[in-house]
Amino acid sequence: RGRLDQLFGPDVPDLLTVDLTGLACGQLVTIKGHVRGEDPQQDIDLRINANGLPLDDAGLLDALPQPYPRLVRELRATGRGDLGISIKHNAETRRLYGPDEFDNEFTLSIFGGRFNHRRFPYPLEQVQGTVYLRTQPMHPTLLPAVPGVPPMKQTAWGGINYLELRDFSAVHAGSKLKFSGKKEPTTGGA
């Protein structure tokens, strides 16, 4: 439920405003933002938020791009997470990454989690922390530009160019573990 408002006319750029609420995995989900203008000069800014999603929900896992459903299932994760997704495509993303590129961000804050990877059976309990993914690198590593030619596409595994684990903690056999880390491409590589 919610609103989709569209404004269009001969002297104004098209504008679609989104303000929707629904359910996923029995939890409230909101979608808010806008799509302004026409392709190829569109300005897209959408945000999707949901709290308390179960980490082991089959539908939620299947919604991930390949190869992530299989990789996440190997964690044998349980618990819940708060999900935030930002979908962006505007003049800056076109300039930095190319005319057809989006700069999307995914944040999953995990709480009350348990992990026990299939290949590395080291059970972790009381897992909490934040996973941050981005489809473009945090710091573009542009090569010298040629006028009229889009920047070189930077690709990484599964379309994700930046991954960060923020402030994770867990318990294994009574010992508390803390960890953080990130993966981002460098110039000339993914």
Salt bridges, closest charged atoms under 4 A:
ASP5 OD1 - ARG3 NH2 2.99
ASP19 OD1 - LYS32 NZ 3.00
ASP43 OD2 - HIS34 NE2 3.66
ASP43 OD2 - ARG36 NH1 3.63
ASP45 OD1 - ARG47 NH2 3.75
ASP62 OD1 - ARG73 NH2 2.75
GLU74 OE2 - ARG70 NH1 3.30
GLU74 OE1 - HIS117 NE2 3.71
GLU74 OE2 - ARG118 NH2 3.27
GLU74 OE2 - ARG119 NH2 3.34
GLU101 OE1 - LYS153 NZ 3.00
ASP103 OD2 - ARG134 NH2 2.56
GLU105 OE2 - LYS88 NZ 3.49
GLU105 OE2 - ARG134 NE 3.98
GLU125 OE2 - ARG114 NH2 2.87
GLU164 OE1 - ARG166 NE 3.38
GLU184 OE2 - LYS182 NZ 3.67
